Amino acid sequence: MRSSLIKLHTAVFLWGFTGVLGRLIHLNEGLLVWYRLLITIITLFILLWWKGEIELLSKKLILKLFGVGAIIALHWVCFYGSIKVSNVSICLTCLSSAGLFTALLEPLLHRRTPQIQEILLSLLGIVGICLIFHFDTRYQKGIIIALIATLLSVIFSILNKQILTNEKPTIKSKTLMFYELLGGFIVLTLFMPTYLHYFPTNYVFPTLQDWGWLVLMSWLCTVLAMDLSLQALKQMSAFTQNLTLNLEPVYGIILAFAVYKENKELGISFYFGFGLILLSVILQMARVIHFKKV
């Protein structure tokens, strides 16, 4: 179990780094995700082909994985969209609402009674987000988009957990990732003309520097991070995974402060709100460890 937690925390740190990279890339959020997916699925295909691990799955399962992949692609579009209209710190802070969404959705999908302790602790983090939303109106649009991104990420994690648990024989993590991201790429490609019609941009092709950041994002923050998280998810609940994901804002905000000096852009309400969010994370982690839920 310890190795699973180490893998998950490594993945979360890498995901926190994607926010910093997203602000560095000049492309809009839709094209950024499209190129990220393109590089990632080409990389995964080469890795799987080189190792002789390409698996042919049933049409029913492929369609299911394509649907889950569309959800993660939309999550990334919203995630980077939030960063573009606000900043990295605001977007990552809103990801702490994952605990509440999971506490509500996972019992619903698994047909069990929600645990009131999980909901109450998660609501503490929501109060922190509300503080920021109410007192700093500059970031309200970014907060709304980030909350949508968080909801999508929670649905993605729960559905992945179900697939990893219920599918027999068990699907290898890289195979699962390849089909899901391929599905996300196909869906995003189909909708890209409509997307660019409503959200036109002058930057359609990445610059040389953008290519470098995109490759880094794809190899480290997507292939490696998702592989580690999927391996970890086999040994723990979706709630524990999303609970650990609450540390992504901590890692990402520290990086944003260091790289972009975003601490100079944020008001006192952000620090009060983030303090409540951090408290909720600490209390939830303590509860998980106490009851040995991992």
N, C-alpha and C positions, 0 to 999 in steps of 0.2 A: 504493500500500500504506500509505503514511503516513496518508492521509486515513481509511482503514479502521480503523487503530489508534486514531486520535483519536475516531472515532465510537464504537468499542467501549469505550474508557476513559470517555467521557462517559456511555454507557449503564450501565456498571458503577458509576460514582459515584451515579447516580440510583437504581439498585437498592439500593445501600448505604443510601440515605436512607429506603427503604421500611421498614426495621426500626425506625427512630426513629418514623415515622408510625404503624406498627402498634401500638406501645406507647401512643401517644396516644389511639387509638380504643377506645371502651369495648366494642364488640361482640366476641363470641367469634370465634375464627379462621374458622369456617365461614361465618358471616354476613358477616364482614368481606370475605372473598374473594367471596362472592355479590354484595354491593353493588359491590365493585370491578369485577367482570366486567360487571355491569349497566351501570354508567356508561361503561365502556370500549367495549362493543359499540355502545351508542347513539351515542357520540361518533364511533366509526369509521364507522358506517353513514351518519351525517350528512356526514362528510368525503368519503366515497366517492361518495355521491349528489350532493353539491354539485359535485364535480369530474367527475362522469360516469364514474367509474372502477369502478362495481360490475360484477364479472365473474361470469358463471355458469359453474360448474365441473361436471365429470362427477360422477355420484353416487358412483362408486368413490373419486374423489379427495376429495370432501367427507367421506365416512365416514372416510377415512384422516386427514384434518385434524381431524375431531371427536375421533378417538382420541388424537391428539397433544395436542389442547386439554384433554382430560380429565386427561392426565398433568401438564400445567402447573398446572391448577386444584388437583389433589391436592398438588402440590409447594408451592403457596402456602398451602394449609390446614396442612400440616405445618410450614412455615416460621414462620407466625404462631403456631401451636400451641406450637412450641419457645420462642418469645419470651414467650408468656404464662406458661409454667411455669418458665422460667429468666430470661433477660434478653437484650437485644439483642447484647451482646458475645459471650456463649457461643454463641448461635445462629450468628452470622456467622463466628465462628472455625471452626466445624465445616464451613462451606462450602469450606474449603481442601482437604477430601478429594476435591473434584471432580477434581483432577489424577489421583489414583489410580484412581478409578472410570472415568475416560475412558481412561487408559492400558490398562485391562483390557478394557473393553467395546467401544471403537471397533475395535481389531484383530479382536475376536471377530465383530462384525457385518460387518466388511469383509473377513474371511477373510485376515488377514495376521498375521505373527508379532509378538507384543508386543515393544516395545523395553525391554530390561532397565533402561536408564538412566532412562526415564520412570517405571518402577515404583519403582526405588530412591529417586529424588528425592521422589516422592510419599509414600513410606513415612515419610520424615523428618517430613512434616507430620502423618501419622497418629500418630507417636510423641508429638508435641506434644499432640494431642487426648487421647491415652491418659493423659498426665501430668495434665491437667486432670480427666479422668473419674475417675481413681483417687484423687487427693488432695483433691478437692472434691466430696463426695457429694451436695451440695445440688442440683447441676445434672445429675445422671446421666440423669434422665428427659428433660430438655431436650436433652441431647447425642444421645441415641438418636433422638428425633424429628427433630432437625436433620440427622443422617446419612441418614435416610430421605428427607428433603427434598432433600438433595444428590444422592443417587442418582437421584431422579426428574428433577432438573434436568439431569443429565448425559444421561440417556436422551432427554429432550426435545431437547437440543442436537444429539445425534447423528442423531435421526430428522429434525429440521429440515434438517440439512445434506444428508441423503440426498434429501429432497424438493426442496430448492433445486437440487441437482446433477442429479438424474435426470429431473425433470419437464420436458417440452418441450411447448409453449413455457414459458419461465421465468415463474413466478408472481410478481407484484409483492408486495413485502414487506407492505404494508398489507392486501392481499387475503388473503394467507396468515394474517396476524395476526387478521383479522376472523373467518374461518371457524374457526380454532383456538379463539379465545376464545369464540365463539358455541357451539362444541361443549362447551367446558369449562363454560359457563354452563348449558347444557341438562342435562348430566350431573349437575352439582352441584344443580340445581333438583330433579331426580328423586330424589336421595338426601337432600335437605334434611329432609323429615319424619322419616326414620329417624335422621338425624344429631341433630336437635333432641330426639328421644326419648331418646337415650343421653347427649346432652350438653345438658341444658336450660339456659336462660339467662333472666335477667330483662330483658335488653336485646335486643329484637327489631328495633326501629326506631332508626336513628341519631339522635343529637342534632343540633342545628344546627351545633355545632362539629365533630361527627363528619363531617357532610356536606362541610364545607370541606376536612377532611383527606382524605376519600375522593376528592373531585374532584381535588385536587392529586396524590394517589397515582395516579389513573387517567390524568390528562392528561400529567403529566411522567414518572412512574416506570413507566408501562405503555405508553401509545401512543407517546410520543417515544422512550423507552428501547428498547422492542422493535423499533421501526422502525430505529433506528440499529444495533442489534445484528444484525438480519437483513441489512441492507445490508452490514455488515462481514463476516458469515459467508460471503457469496458469494465473498470474496477470500481466505479463510483456512480452515485446518482446524478441526474441532471441538476438537481438543486445544489449539490455540493460543487459541481462544476461552475454553475452560474454564481454561486457564492464566492468562489475563488476569482471569478471574472471581475468581481467588484474591486479587486486590486489593480485592474487595468488602468482606471483613472489615476491611481496613485503613481504608478510607473510613468504613465504618459504625461501627466501634469508636471512631474519633476523634470522630464525631458523637455517639455514645452517651455518651462521656466528657464531652463539652462540654455536652450537653443534660441528661442524667440523673445525671451524676457517678458513673457505674457503676464507675469506677476505685476508689472507696471500698468497693465491695461485694465485690471480687475479691481472692483470696488470692495468695500468691507463686507457687503452682503454675500459675496462669493465665499469669503473665508469662513463666515458663520455657517453658511449652507454646507460648505465642504467639510467643516468640522463635524456637523451632525451626520453627514454621510459616512465619514471615516469612523465615527462612533458606532454606527449601525453595522459596519463591516466587522469591526473588532468584536462586538457583542455576538454577531452571528457566527463568526469563526470560533469564538469561545464556546458557544452552544454546540456547534458541530463536534468539536473536539471532546467536550464533556460527555455527550451522548454517544460518541463513537459512531457517528453516522457515515463516515467516509469509508 
